[in-house]
């Protein structure tokens, strides 16, 4: 239990970070092939490989002969192919190639049946799936398909109708495995589920992987399951019996993430890592195997079982260079399991090889290193030359220094000065006769440029631009003498499409193939020069298509160019996704910058304007509130003084009155007289007011 705990922690910790981003999983899906061997679909087992490759307008299905490595047929469609499987037409008694079918699961939810013998799609199964069909598998006359939403459909191939539909509810499903009796199916996403088809009941579930499962195979007469997942460096062996446990029976470890897995009938397992190394375990997935036993030489550590045998392929030219193995499969020919079919090279021209893993004692060899010649990504050399190649070889002259001699530098310098004086005299004589000099001829090589115009001074200083006729002669001479500098001078005119077209049109047919070879070599060595080289490649292929089609060995010679284009197309989808993410981030950054600039502009505008009150509140005066009838006339001075005298408040009011009079010093006589007058007037006014009040009282009674 302690060992298992350590294993699970390491496994989850190693893949938890990788699974946080889906970039690594998408990259693994792009590198892993969508392919299938014919197996028992034909009389000659493992004779064909159905390989799906991406094209410019869609996916292409290629049927490749395993024995010769040549292409038998090809189907190009606009839909994306997610899965393929081999089968036979219903009712076919023999296993001839005329009755072979290849089922293609499409991203649109349909399933197409392709006949390699007819090179056409003979039937389309549609209407049952809504999501992409990620897995297909034949069982007799029935075809099982699985979509990414976990829906399993059983099709009648003869009628093209869906017989049974089972919804597993497994989101993100990506692998399907059908039992031999078609009564059980295993569906896998991050976990694996085993279902009963007739009852639509889940029998068992194994939650073993942290990434989507890409390979699911039977082992030990369908008593065990073998699975591998994206970015996972482990191959799990599960117990598929009714009383199975939810933990793996065995865990097989590799040094790199596993890209493909195969299982033999005896329980031996093959796994190919993304590092191009083949790992093999001898009879590890057998029935009733104890997890504690170490039979067949398998060494178990704290993580799992290491491989019994490791196969590497290295280059004969450079022993340190590793040639990756792309796929591996136990040979279905014969009864022995020691023969293994490996695939290496590339998708354009894969190389197939059969080798034996068993040693004299019947066990797998611990480490097997194969020395092979690397497959050139350039034009393939062949001992058989075409007529054009032979003609060109006859015209080429090899440079030789047999006639060279050593001279005295001093004497040579004297002779050079004498020749220079003679040349100057000859040039002066030719100028007098009206013959153009060498400088005039060089100026005439510029394409429509007026050498007397000052506006063209920068262009002339950078270098004169040659005409198409001159470029043809320079190009032929560079190919004839294998001069790379002269060829680079010609290729530097790629930005002039008219000159490129005219130069390629004027190129003799004997130099077309060598010119393409030089272009392909530079394109493969420096892919960043694609913008400069592709105009020349496109024009050469288009304008000399009639001549190129007459060359019988053209297809193998263009294999390197095809492989380079395939490699660039594989990264196109990832670059588009990265471009979309970067565009989204740039859009958010620009929107935030615009918002901040607008906010700062509004703040500066608000600070530059004068402060104005939003609202002004004024408190009303008593005089304003009072009406016209309530307004009283100001009290006369003499009346105010009388009222204060009557009330007896003489101190403060007298002082206030005295200050208001403005007379600081007055004579005693004057004040006495004034006071007497004021008292008289006050008495008069009092009598008058008394009479007025009496009159008002009388009027009120009346």
QUINOR-V65541 format. One record per residue. N is the residue number from 0. RES is the residue in three letters. PSI is psi in radians with two decimals (none if undefined). D_FIRST is the distance of its C-alpha to the first C-alpha in whole Angstrom. Layout:
BEGIN
N;RES;PSI;D_FIRST / N;RES;PSI;D_FIRST
END
This chain:
BEGIN
0;UNK;-0.59;0 / 1;UNK;-0.73;4 / 2;UNK;-0.71;5 / 3;UNK;-0.67;5 / 4;UNK;-0.75;6 / 5;UNK;-0.71;9 / 6;UNK;-0.77;10 / 7;UNK;-0.67;11 / 8;UNK;-0.76;12 / 9;UNK;-0.73;14 / 10;UNK;-0.81;15 / 11;UNK;-0.65;17 / 12;UNK;-0.62;18 / 13;UNK;-0.61;20 / 14;UNK;-0.17;21 / 15;UNK;-0.72;22 / 16;UNK;-0.66;25 / 17;UNK;-0.60;26 / 18;UNK;-0.23;26 / 19;UNK;-0.58;28 / 20;UNK;2.46;31 / 21;UNK;0.10;32 / 22;UNK;-0.75;34 / 23;UNK;-0.67;31 / 24;UNK;-0.72;31 / 25;UNK;-0.64;34 / 26;UNK;-0.68;35 / 27;UNK;-0.65;32 / 28;UNK;-0.61;34 / 29;UNK;-0.62;37 / 30;UNK;-0.51;36 / 31;UNK;2.37;35 / 32;UNK;2.55;37 / 33;UNK;1.73;38 / 34;UNK;2.96;39 / 35;UNK;2.39;39 / 36;UNK;2.67;40 / 37;UNK;-0.44;42 / 38;UNK;-2.14;40 / 39;UNK;0.30;42 / 40;UNK;-0.50;44 / 41;UNK;2.97;47 / 42;UNK;-0.58;48 / 43;UNK;1.72;47 / 44;UNK;2.56;43 / 45;UNK;0.71;42 / 46;UNK;-0.25;46 / 47;UNK;2.67;45 / 48;UNK;2.18;43 / 49;UNK;1.99;44 / 50;UNK;2.29;43 / 51;UNK;2.21;43 / 52;UNK;2.65;45 / 53;UNK;2.49;46 / 54;UNK;-3.00;50 / 55;UNK;-0.77;52 / 56;UNK;-0.02;53 / 57;UNK;-2.91;50 / 58;UNK;2.66;48 / 59;UNK;2.35;49 / 60;UNK;2.11;47 / 61;UNK;2.31;48 / 62;UNK;1.99;48 / 63;UNK;2.37;48 / 64;UNK;2.14;49 / 65;UNK;-0.59;46 / 66;UNK;-0.67;48 / 67;UNK;-0.32;51 / 68;UNK;0.15;49 / 69;UNK;2.85;52 / 70;UNK;2.22;52 / 71;UNK;-0.80;53 / 72;UNK;2.93;53 / 73;UNK;2.41;52 / 74;UNK;2.14;52 / 75;UNK;2.18;53 / 76;UNK;2.85;52 / 77;UNK;-0.32;52 / 78;UNK;2.71;49 / 79;UNK;2.25;45 / 80;UNK;2.13;43 / 81;UNK;-0.42;40 / 82;UNK;2.69;39 / 83;UNK;2.71;40 / 84;UNK;2.58;40 / 85;UNK;2.57;42 / 86;UNK;-3.01;44 / 87;UNK;2.73;47 / 88;UNK;2.52;50 / 89;UNK;2.41;50 / 90;UNK;0.05;53 / 91;UNK;2.14;53 / 92;UNK;-0.71;53 / 93;UNK;3.01;52 / 94;UNK;0.68;50 / 95;UNK;2.81;53 / 96;UNK;-0.32;52 / 97;UNK;-0.36;55 / 98;UNK;0.21;52 / 99;UNK;2.44;49 / 100;UNK;2.65;48 / 101;UNK;2.05;46 / 102;UNK;2.30;44 / 103;UNK;2.03;44 / 104;UNK;2.12;42 / 105;UNK;2.79;44 / 106;UNK;-0.40;43 / 107;UNK;-0.17;46 / 108;UNK;-0.03;44 / 109;UNK;2.85;46 / 110;UNK;2.15;46 / 111;UNK;2.47;48 / 112;UNK;2.03;49 / 113;UNK;2.35;50 / 114;UNK;1.95;52 / 115;UNK;-0.54;52 / 116;UNK;-0.68;55 / 117;UNK;-0.28;57 / 118;UNK;0.83;56 / 119;UNK;2.77;56 / 120;UNK;2.07;54 / 121;UNK;-0.37;55 / 122;UNK;2.62;53 / 123;UNK;2.18;51 / 124;UNK;2.09;49 / 125;UNK;2.87;49 / 126;UNK;-0.24;49 / 127;UNK;-0.58;45 / 128;UNK;2.52;43 / 129;UNK;-0.66;44 / 130;UNK;3.12;41 / 131;UNK;2.42;40 / 132;UNK;1.87;39 / 133;UNK;-0.23;36 / 134;UNK;2.45;36 / 135;UNK;2.61;38 / 136;UNK;2.34;38 / 137;UNK;2.50;40 / 138;UNK;1.71;40 / 139;UNK;-2.24;43 / 140;UNK;0.06;46 / 141;UNK;2.68;43 / 142;UNK;2.24;42 / 143;UNK;2.42;39 / 144;UNK;2.62;38 / 145;UNK;2.32;36 / 146;UNK;3.03;37 / 147;UNK;-0.21;35 / 148;UNK;0.10;35 / 149;UNK;0.33;33 / 150;UNK;2.15;36 / 151;UNK;2.24;36 / 152;UNK;2.33;40 / 153;UNK;2.09;41 / 154;UNK;2.57;44 / 155;UNK;1.91;47 / 156;UNK;-0.60;48 / 157;UNK;-0.83;52 / 158;UNK;-0.35;53 / 159;UNK;0.36;51 / 160;UNK;2.77;50 / 161;UNK;2.11;46 / 162;UNK;-0.67;45 / 163;UNK;2.51;42 / 164;UNK;2.25;41 / 165;UNK;2.16;37 / 166;UNK;1.92;36 / 167;UNK;-0.35;32 / 168;UNK;0.24;32 / 169;UNK;1.81;30 / 170;UNK;2.45;31 / 171;UNK;0.50;31 / 172;UNK;2.51;30 / 173;UNK;-0.03;31 / 174;UNK;2.52;30 / 175;UNK;2.45;31 / 176;UNK;2.21;30 / 177;UNK;2.39;33 / 178;UNK;2.89;32 / 179;UNK;-0.58;35 / 180;UNK;0.05;36 / 181;UNK;0.43;36 / 182;UNK;-0.28;35 / 183;UNK;2.51;31 / 184;UNK;2.50;31 / 185;UNK;2.26;28 / 186;UNK;2.41;28 / 187;UNK;2.45;26 / 188;UNK;-1.94;26 / 189;UNK;-0.45;23 / 190;UNK;2.93;21 / 191;UNK;2.35;22 / 192;UNK;2.42;24 / 193;UNK;2.20;26 / 194;UNK;2.60;29 / 195;UNK;2.11;32 / 196;UNK;-0.79;35 / 197;UNK;-0.68;37 / 198;UNK;-0.21;36 / 199;UNK;0.82;35 / 200;UNK;2.40;31 / 201;UNK;2.22;28 / 202;UNK;-0.67;26 / 203;UNK;2.81;22 / 204;UNK;2.40;21 / 205;UNK;2.03;18 / 206;UNK;1.02;18 / 207;UNK;-0.26;16 / 208;UNK;2.63;19 / 209;UNK;-0.02;20 / 210;UNK;2.84;24 / 211;UNK;2.41;26 / 212;UNK;2.27;25 / 213;UNK;-0.26;28 / 214;UNK;2.33;27 / 215;UNK;2.09;26 / 216;UNK;2.67;27 / 217;UNK;2.70;27 / 218;UNK;2.72;25 / 219;UNK;0.92;25 / 220;UNK;0.78;28 / 221;UNK;0.40;27 / 222;UNK;-0.07;24 / 223;UNK;2.75;22 / 224;UNK;2.49;22 / 225;UNK;2.26;22 / 226;UNK;2.66;22 / 227;UNK;2.55;23 / 228;UNK;2.91;24 / 229;UNK;2.50;26 / 230;UNK;0.43;25 / 231;UNK;2.24;22 / 232;UNK;0.49;21 / 233;UNK;2.55;19 / 234;UNK;2.14;19 / 235;UNK;2.42;17 / 236;UNK;2.09;18 / 237;UNK;2.61;17 / 238;UNK;2.10;18 / 239;UNK;0.28;21 / 240;UNK;2.86;22 / 241;UNK;-0.61;23 / 242;UNK;0.61;20 / 243;UNK;2.64;17 / 244;UNK;2.89;14 / 245;UNK;0.19;14 / 246;UNK;2.68;11 / 247;UNK;2.56;13 / 248;UNK;-0.65;13 / 249;UNK;2.60;14 / 250;UNK;2.10;14 / 251;UNK;2.22;17 / 252;UNK;2.57;18 / 253;UNK;2.98;22 / 254;UNK;-0.18;24 / 255;UNK;2.87;26 / 256;UNK;2.47;25 / 257;UNK;2.31;26 / 258;UNK;-0.51;29 / 259;UNK;2.67;29 / 260;UNK;2.58;27 / 261;UNK;2.60;29 / 262;UNK;2.37;28 / 263;UNK;2.91;30 / 264;UNK;-0.46;30 / 265;UNK;-0.10;29 / 266;UNK;0.01;25 / 267;UNK;2.58;26 / 268;UNK;2.39;25 / 269;UNK;2.47;27 / 270;UNK;2.34;27 / 271;UNK;2.18;29 / 272;UNK;2.89;28 / 273;UNK;-0.24;31 / 274;UNK;0.03;32 / 275;UNK;0.32;33 / 276;UNK;2.46;31 / 277;UNK;2.24;30 / 278;UNK;2.44;27 / 279;UNK;2.42;26 / 280;UNK;2.29;24 / 281;UNK;1.97;25 / 282;UNK;0.88;24 / 283;UNK;-0.53;21 / 284;UNK;1.26;21 / 285;UNK;2.83;22 / 286;UNK;2.57;22 / 287;UNK;0.70;20 / 288;UNK;2.35;18 / 289;UNK;2.41;14 / 290;UNK;-0.28;12 / 291;UNK;-0.20;11 / 292;UNK;2.67;15 / 293;UNK;0.73;17 / 294;UNK;2.88;20 / 295;UNK;0.31;23 / 296;UNK;0.07;22 / 297;UNK;2.30;20 / 298;UNK;2.27;18 / 299;UNK;2.34;14 / 300;UNK;-2.81;13 / 301;UNK;-0.32;11 / 302;UNK;-0.79;12 / 303;UNK;-2.79;13 / 304;UNK;2.20;16 / 305;UNK;2.87;19 / 306;UNK;2.50;22 / 307;UNK;-0.54;24 / 308;UNK;2.54;28 / 309;UNK;2.32;29 / 310;UNK;2.23;33 / 311;UNK;2.61;35 / 312;UNK;2.18;38 / 313;UNK;2.83;40 / 314;UNK;2.45;44 / 315;UNK;-0.55;47 / 316;UNK;-0.73;49 / 317;UNK;1.79;46 / 318;UNK;-0.43;43 / 319;UNK;-0.20;41 / 320;UNK;2.20;42 / 321;UNK;2.33;39 / 322;UNK;2.01;40 / 323;UNK;2.51;37 / 324;UNK;2.22;36 / 325;UNK;-0.75;36 / 326;UNK;2.74;35 / 327;UNK;2.57;34 / 328;UNK;2.39;34 / 329;UNK;2.37;34 / 330;UNK;2.27;37 / 331;UNK;0.03;38 / 332;UNK;2.14;42 / 333;UNK;-3.13;41 / 334;UNK;-0.28;39 / 335;UNK;2.70;37 / 336;UNK;0.02;34 / 337;UNK;-0.41;35 / 338;UNK;2.25;37 / 339;UNK;2.32;36 / 340;UNK;2.08;38 / 341;UNK;2.62;37 / 342;UNK;2.24;39 / 343;UNK;-3.12;40 / 344;UNK;-2.09;43 / 345;UNK;3.02;44 / 346;UNK;-0.46;44 / 347;UNK;-0.80;48 / 348;UNK;1.44;48 / 349;UNK;2.62;45 / 350;UNK;2.27;45 / 351;UNK;2.44;43 / 352;UNK;2.43;42 / 353;UNK;2.29;41 / 354;UNK;2.89;39 / 355;UNK;2.31;37 / 356;UNK;-0.36;34 / 357;UNK;2.48;34 / 358;UNK;-2.94;35 / 359;UNK;-0.51;37 / 360;UNK;0.07;34 / 361;UNK;-0.13;33 / 362;UNK;2.83;30 / 363;UNK;2.45;30 / 364;UNK;2.43;31 / 365;UNK;-0.81;29 / 366;UNK;2.22;31 / 367;UNK;2.12;35 / 368;UNK;2.16;37 / 369;UNK;2.31;40 / 370;UNK;2.02;43 / 371;UNK;2.68;45 / 372;UNK;2.36;48 / 373;UNK;2.53;47 / 374;UNK;2.08;48 / 375;UNK;2.38;51 / 376;UNK;-0.02;50 / 377;UNK;-2.87;54 / 378;UNK;2.31;57 / 379;UNK;2.32;56 / 380;UNK;2.51;59 / 381;UNK;2.56;60 / 382;UNK;-0.42;63 / 383;UNK;2.05;65 / 384;UNK;2.55;67 / 385;UNK;3.02;69 / 386;UNK;-0.67;72 / 387;UNK;-0.69;72 / 388;UNK;-0.73;70 / 389;UNK;-0.67;72 / 390;UNK;-0.71;75 / 391;UNK;-0.69;73 / 392;UNK;-0.58;73 / 393;UNK;-0.54;76 / 394;UNK;-0.47;77 / 395;UNK;2.42;75 / 396;UNK;2.15;77 / 397;UNK;2.31;74 / 398;UNK;2.37;75 / 399;UNK;2.56;77 / 400;UNK;0.46;78 / 401;UNK;-0.64;81 / 402;UNK;0.14;84 / 403;UNK;2.60;83 / 404;UNK;2.67;85 / 405;UNK;2.29;85 / 406;UNK;2.91;88 / 407;UNK;2.20;89 / 408;UNK;-0.64;88 / 409;UNK;-0.82;91 / 410;UNK;-0.65;93 / 411;UNK;-0.64;90 / 412;UNK;-0.67;91 / 413;UNK;-0.77;95 / 414;UNK;-0.62;95 / 415;UNK;-0.69;92 / 416;UNK;-0.64;94 / 417;UNK;-0.72;97 / 418;UNK;-0.61;95 / 419;UNK;-0.72;94 / 420;UNK;-0.70;98 / 421;UNK;-0.67;99 / 422;UNK;-0.69;96 / 423;UNK;-0.70;98 / 424;UNK;-0.73;101 / 425;UNK;-0.67;100 / 426;UNK;-0.68;98 / 427;UNK;-0.67;101 / 428;UNK;-0.71;103 / 429;UNK;-0.62;101 / 430;UNK;-0.65;101 / 431;UNK;-0.54;105 / 432;UNK;-0.05;105 / 433;UNK;0.18;102 / 434;UNK;2.29;99 / 435;UNK;2.48;96 / 436;UNK;3.09;94 / 437;UNK;-0.66;91 / 438;UNK;-0.67;90 / 439;UNK;-0.66;91 / 440;UNK;-0.67;89 / 441;UNK;-0.67;86 / 442;UNK;-0.56;87 / 443;UNK;-0.25;88 / 444;UNK;-0.27;84 / 445;UNK;2.51;83 / 446;UNK;1.72;82 / 447;UNK;0.31;85 / 448;UNK;2.30;85 / 449;UNK;1.91;88 / 450;UNK;-0.31;88 / 451;UNK;-0.18;91 / 452;UNK;2.18;89 / 453;UNK;-0.42;87 / 454;UNK;-0.41;84 / 455;UNK;0.20;83 / 456;UNK;-0.70;83 / 457;UNK;-0.69;79 / 458;UNK;-0.68;79 / 459;UNK;-0.58;81 / 460;UNK;-0.61;80 / 461;UNK;-0.37;76 / 462;UNK;2.43;77 / 463;UNK;2.48;79 / 464;UNK;2.18;78 / 465;UNK;2.71;79 / 466;UNK;3.00;80 / 467;UNK;-0.71;78 / 468;UNK;-0.70;81 / 469;UNK;-0.68;80 / 470;UNK;-0.61;77 / 471;UNK;-0.79;77 / 472;UNK;-0.69;79 / 473;UNK;-0.69;76 / 474;UNK;-0.77;73 / 475;UNK;-0.72;75 / 476;UNK;-0.68;76 / 477;UNK;-0.68;72 / 478;UNK;-0.57;71 / 479;UNK;-0.67;74 / 480;UNK;0.02;73 / 481;UNK;0.83;69 / 482;UNK;1.91;70 / 483;UNK;-0.54;67 / 484;UNK;-0.74;69 / 485;UNK;-0.66;72 / 486;UNK;-0.67;69 / 487;UNK;-0.58;67 / 488;UNK;-0.69;71 / 489;UNK;-0.75;71 / 490;UNK;-0.35;67 / 491;UNK;-0.14;68 / 492;UNK;0.43;70 / 493;UNK;-0.38;68 / 494;UNK;-0.02;68 / 495;UNK;1.57;72 / 496;UNK;-0.63;71 / 497;UNK;-0.69;75 / 498;UNK;-0.67;75 / 499;UNK;-0.79;72 / 500;UNK;-0.80;73 / 501;UNK;-0.63;76 / 502;UNK;-0.76;75 / 503;UNK;-0.63;73 / 504;UNK;-0.65;75 / 505;UNK;-0.07;78 / 506;UNK;2.24;75 / 507;UNK;2.60;76 / 508;UNK;-0.46;74 / 509;UNK;-0.35;73 / 510;UNK;0.05;72 / 511;UNK;-0.87;69 / 512;UNK;-0.76;66 / 513;UNK;-0.62;66 / 514;UNK;-0.75;67 / 515;UNK;-0.67;64 / 516;UNK;-0.76;62 / 517;UNK;-0.67;62 / 518;UNK;-0.74;61 / 519;UNK;-0.65;58 / 520;UNK;-0.76;57 / 521;UNK;-0.62;58 / 522;UNK;-0.68;56 / 523;UNK;-0.65;53 / 524;UNK;-0.67;53 / 525;UNK;1.56;54 / 526;UNK;-0.36;53 / 527;UNK;-0.26;54 / 528;UNK;0.33;57 / 529;UNK;-0.66;57 / 530;UNK;-0.45;60 / 531;UNK;-0.59;62 / 532;UNK;-0.58;61 / 533;UNK;-0.65;61 / 534;UNK;-0.68;64 / 535;UNK;-0.73;66 / 536;UNK;-0.76;63 / 537;UNK;-0.79;64 / 538;UNK;-0.68;67 / 539;UNK;-0.76;67 / 540;UNK;-0.61;65 / 541;UNK;-0.75;67 / 542;UNK;-0.44;71 / 543;UNK;0.55;70 / 544;UNK;-0.66;68 / 545;UNK;-0.72;71 / 546;UNK;-0.70;71 / 547;UNK;-0.61;67 / 548;UNK;-0.32;67 / 549;UNK;-0.14;69 / 550;UNK;2.12;67 / 551;UNK;-0.58;65 / 552;UNK;0.51;62 / 553;UNK;-0.70;62 / 554;UNK;-0.87;58 / 555;UNK;-0.47;57 / 556;UNK;-0.40;58 / 557;UNK;0.14;57 / 558;UNK;-0.67;54 / 559;UNK;-0.71;53 / 560;UNK;-0.72;54 / 561;UNK;-0.74;53 / 562;UNK;-0.69;49 / 563;UNK;-0.72;50 / 564;UNK;-0.70;51 / 565;UNK;-0.74;48 / 566;UNK;-0.65;46 / 567;UNK;-0.62;48 / 568;UNK;-0.53;48 / 569;UNK;-0.57;44 / 570;UNK;-0.09;44 / 571;UNK;-0.76;46 / 572;UNK;-0.72;44 / 573;UNK;-0.63;42 / 574;UNK;-0.64;45 / 575;UNK;-0.74;46 / 576;UNK;-0.71;43 / 577;UNK;-0.69;43 / 578;UNK;-0.67;47 / 579;UNK;-0.73;47 / 580;UNK;-0.75;44 / 581;UNK;-0.67;47 / 582;UNK;-0.69;50 / 583;UNK;-0.76;48 / 584;UNK;-0.72;47 / 585;UNK;-0.65;51 / 586;UNK;-0.75;52 / 587;UNK;-0.68;50 / 588;UNK;-0.75;52 / 589;UNK;-0.71;55 / 590;UNK;-0.70;55 / 591;UNK;-0.69;54 / 592;UNK;-0.74;57 / 593;UNK;-0.68;59 / 594;UNK;-0.76;59 / 595;UNK;-0.70;59 / 596;UNK;-0.73;62 / 597;UNK;-0.68;64 / 598;UNK;-0.73;63 / 599;UNK;-0.66;64 / 600;UNK;-0.73;67 / 601;UNK;-0.64;68 / 602;UNK;-0.73;67 / 603;UNK;-0.67;70 / 604;UNK;-0.65;72 / 605;UNK;-0.60;72 / 606;UNK;-0.51;73 / 607;UNK;-0.40;76 / 608;UNK;2.58;77 / 609;UNK;2.63;80 / 610;UNK;2.12;78 / 611;UNK;2.37;80 / 612;UNK;2.46;79 / 613;UNK;-0.58;78 / 614;UNK;2.54;80 / 615;UNK;2.20;83 / 616;UNK;2.20;84 / 617;UNK;2.32;88 / 618;UNK;2.19;89 / 619;UNK;2.50;92 / 620;UNK;2.82;96 / 621;UNK;-0.59;98 / 622;UNK;-0.53;101 / 623;UNK;-0.61;99 / 624;UNK;-0.54;97 / 625;UNK;2.55;101 / 626;UNK;3.07;103 / 627;UNK;-0.56;107 / 628;UNK;-0.47;108 / 629;UNK;-0.15;106 / 630;UNK;2.23;107 / 631;UNK;2.48;110 / 632;UNK;2.68;112 / 633;UNK;2.49;112 / 634;UNK;2.30;114 / 635;UNK;2.74;117 / 636;UNK;-0.73;118 / 637;UNK;-0.56;121 / 638;UNK;-0.66;119 / 639;UNK;-0.66;116 / 640;UNK;-0.59;118 / 641;UNK;-0.69;120 / 642;UNK;-0.59;117 / 643;UNK;-0.60;115 / 644;UNK;-0.66;118 / 645;UNK;-0.61;118 / 646;UNK;-0.26;115 / 647;UNK;0.09;116 / 648;UNK;1.29;113 / 649;UNK;-0.45;115 / 650;UNK;-1.10;113 / 651;UNK;-0.72;110 / 652;UNK;-0.63;112 / 653;UNK;-0.70;115 / 654;UNK;-0.77;113 / 655;UNK;-0.67;111 / 656;UNK;-0.73;115 / 657;UNK;-0.70;116 / 658;UNK;-0.64;113 / 659;UNK;-0.41;114 / 660;UNK;-0.54;117 / 661;UNK;0.02;117 / 662;UNK;2.00;120 / 663;UNK;-0.62;120 / 664;UNK;2.14;123 / 665;UNK;2.67;126 / 666;UNK;2.68;129 / 667;UNK;-0.51;130 / 668;UNK;-0.70;133 / 669;UNK;-0.74;131 / 670;UNK;-0.61;128 / 671;UNK;-0.72;130 / 672;UNK;-0.66;132 / 673;UNK;-0.72;129 / 674;UNK;-0.62;128 / 675;UNK;-0.71;131 / 676;UNK;-0.70;131 / 677;UNK;-0.62;127 / 678;UNK;-0.64;128 / 679;UNK;-0.77;131 / 680;UNK;-0.58;128 / 681;UNK;-0.67;126 / 682;UNK;-0.65;128 / 683;UNK;-0.77;129 / 684;UNK;-0.55;126 / 685;UNK;-0.65;125 / 686;UNK;-0.64;128 / 687;UNK;-0.73;127 / 688;UNK;-0.60;124 / 689;UNK;-0.65;125 / 690;UNK;-0.61;128 / 691;UNK;-0.66;125 / 692;UNK;-0.62;123 / 693;UNK;-0.68;126 / 694;UNK;-0.65;126 / 695;UNK;-0.60;123 / 696;UNK;-0.71;123 / 697;UNK;-0.72;126 / 698;UNK;-0.53;124 / 699;UNK;-0.64;121 / 700;UNK;-0.73;123 / 701;UNK;none;125
END
